[in-house]
Amino acid sequence: MAGTGEARRARLRDARLYLVTGARRRQGDLERFLGAVLAAGVDIVQLREKEAEAGDLLRWSVSFRRAADEYGALFVVNDRPDVALAAGADGVHVGQNDLTPAWVRRIAGADCLIGLSTHSEEEVLDAGADADYLCAGPVHSTPTKPGRPATGLELIAAAARRERAGLEPRPWFAIGGIDERTLHDIRRAGAQRIVVVRAIGDASEPASVAARLSRQLREKNEAC
């Protein structure tokens, strides 16, 4: 476990590749999958099971926590600060219609990392001080967020401009339909960090995809 808030935030700043995954009940390979992709370069892994009850989330969290500890990664729980706290997770990620980061901070404490989804430049501006990192998107339409219109690259470019101007000091991640084919344009727009779901989770060789994405993200961006 990354431990203190300071250590977790240092690990967050260095992170480039963030994976969101369910418990892989259909595949039945959760522990093997987590070990493979974390060894290949995933820096943060989020457990996202929207309809699951707390007991199931806690049970699955054991595998996430163990794998994250083994490979020096961060473990985040989606939506549920109570589960994140009980599971010893490093952080919790919330959306615009979930508990606010300020309320999550009161529940989960000062050491917990808090992530916030943003879908417009206005939401980035309004994120507030309690969010440790932001996700910007979805850049492309994705079945992971049905009904959520794609933002395109404009939001990524706006977030990058704010970062270069020193107006957004916290880490932020581009999200939404990102894969090996679209990563180049995402990086040219200014993103240094990405969140992926299907690009790794649905791959026939997830570790190979994770390794290639991680390597590309840590190469010098030709647009910089």
N, C-alpha and C positions, 0 to 999 in steps of 0.2 A: 504494500500500500504506500502511495506517495507520501502520506502522513500530513505534515503541517500544510497550512494554506500557502505559505511561502514556497515550499518545495513543489506543491501541485501547480502553482502559477508559473514557476520556472519551467516545469515540464510542458505546460500549456504553451508557453511562448515558443518553445522549440518544436512543437508539433506541426506537422504538415498534412498528414493523411489521417482522416477521421472516418471510421466505419460505423454505420448504423445497421443493426441486425436484430432480428427476432431470435427466438430460442431454437430455431431450426428443428421444430418437432417433426416436420415431414421428412427431412433428410436424416434425422437421428444421429447427427455428427457434431453436435455443438462443441464439445471439448476439443476434438480433433481439428475442427474448422478454426476455432479461436487460436489454438496453438500455432497452426500453420500461417494464418494471416498476420498475427502479431510478430512472429519470427521473421516474416517477410518484409515488415516495415510499417505496419499500421501503428500509429502513435496513440490514438484514442479509440475506444470501442464503446458504443452506446447500446444498451438493451432497450429495445422499443417493442413492446407488446401492448397495443392500445386497449385491448379488451380483457387483459389478464387480471386476475385477482392478486392481492398482495402476497398471499402465500406462495403462489406459483412464481411470482417475480423474485421473491426471496430465495426460493429453491434454485432457480436458474442463475441468480446472482453469484452463487458459490462458485460456479464454473468461470464466470466472467472475472470475479475478483482473483481467483487463483491464477488464471492465465495472464491477467494484467500484471500481477505481482512478478510472475516468472519472467516476463519480457520487458519490464520497466515501462509499461503503458498506463494510461489513465482509463478508468472505468466510470462511465456516466449512465445514469438511469433516466429514462424519458418520463417527464410529467410528474413524477411522484417523489417529492422531497422526503416524505415519511419513509418510503421504501429505500431511498438512497441512504438515508441516515441509518436505518436498521441494517442495511446490507454492507455498511462500511464502504460505500462507493466514494469516488473522488469528487463526483459532481452530479448535478441534475440539470436537465435541459427542459425548458418550457417554451410554449408558444405564446402568441399574442392574446389568446383567450384562456390561458391557464392562469394559475396564481402568478402575481407579479414577482419579479426578482426581489423586490423589497420584502414581500411576505415570505418568499422562499428562504431568504437570508435569516429571517426571524425563526423559522422552523429548523433549518439545517445548520445554522451556525456560521461563524466567520471563516472556518477552514474549507468549507464546501465551495467548489467551483460551480458557478451558475452560468448557463448558456441561455441565450434568447434568440428565437427566430425572428427575423425582420424581412419584410416584403416590399419595402419602399424606403426612399431616403428619409422620409419623415419619421418612420419607425426607428431607423438608425439614430436619428437625432434625439428621439425621445426615449432611448433605451435606458437611461438612468445609470447611476454609479454602481448599483449592486450587481449588474451583469458583468461577469468576468470575460466573456467572449460573446461574439455575435455570429449568427449564420445569416447570410444574405442570399435570397432567392425565393422561389426556385428559378434558376436561370432558364431551364427548359421545362416544358410540361412533363409531368411524371405521374405515374399511377400511385406513387407513394403519397401524393398530395392531391387526391381527386378534387376537381372543382377550383383549385388554386391556379389562377392565370400565371403564365410564365412572365418573369420580369425582363428577360433578355439580358444582354451584357451591360445595359445602362446602369443598373444598380451596382454591379461589380465595379464599373469604372468610377462611379460616384464614391463608393466606399474607398477605393484606392486613392482617389484624389484627397479625401479627408485624411487618410493615413499619411500620405506624403506631406501634407500641410501641418501635421502634428495635431490634428483635431480629433483623431481617433486612435488613442494609444493602445487600446486593448486588441488582442488577436481577433481576427474575423475570418470566417470560412465561406467560400462560395459553395452553394448547394443546389441540387436539382438537375437530374438527368446528366450528370457529369460522368464521362468515361474516357477511355484512352483516345477515342476519336475526337472528343470535344475539348480535351484538356488544353491543347495548344491555344485555342482562342480564349479560354478562360484565363490563362496565364498572361496572354498579351493584354487583356483588359485590366490586369493589375492584381489578380488574386495570387497569393502565395500559399494558401491553404485551401483544401477542399474537403467536403463531406461526400461520401459515396454510399450507396445502398446496393442497387442491383449490379453495378459494374463489378463488384467483388462477390456479393452474395449469390448471384445467379451464374457466375462463371464456372465453366467446367474445371478450370484450374485456378481457384481463387488466390492461392499463394503466389502464383506467377504474375497474375494481374496486379496484386498488391505490391509486389517487388518492383514492377515496371513503373507503376504510378508513383511510388515513393522515390524512386531514382529520378524520375522526371521532375518531381516537385523540388528536389534538392539540387538540381542543376541550376546554373545561373540563367535567369530569365532574360532572354534577348531583348525584351521590351524595356528593361530597367536601365 
